[in-house]
C-alpha cells in the first residue's frame, strides 16, 4: 500500500492571509500613542533648570556618600 498524502493546493490563500495579518500588524504599530511626548516637551522646556537641580543633587549625594563611607570605614576598622 503506497499512500500519498494529499497536499493543500491553495498556497496562495495562506500567503494572502499571512500578508494581510502582517500588514495590519505593521499599520497598527505606526498609529501607537506616544506616551512620553509630554515628558519630552517638558524636558526641552526645563532643560536648564533640571541641569542645575541635577548638579545640586549630585553634589549633595557625593557629600552624603562620603559621610556614610567614612562612618562605615570607622566601624569596619574599629572592630578589628
Phi, psi and omega in degrees: 000110179253095182262141175242143181278132180283126181272153177285123189267358182255060179296331181294330177294316179298317179297320179295315180296316180297316180293325177295315180297317180295316182293322177294320178297316179292323179293323182290329179285336179285342178259016182294147181289146178261090186286337180269004181300314178298324178293318180297322178295314179295326179295319178293321182288325186250023185301314183293314180296317181292327178296317178297316179297320179297318179295319179294318179294322178296318179297316179296320179295321177296319180297314180294319179298318179296318179296314181295319180297318179297318178295318180295319179297319179299313182293324181292313183279338181284342182260012180274000000 
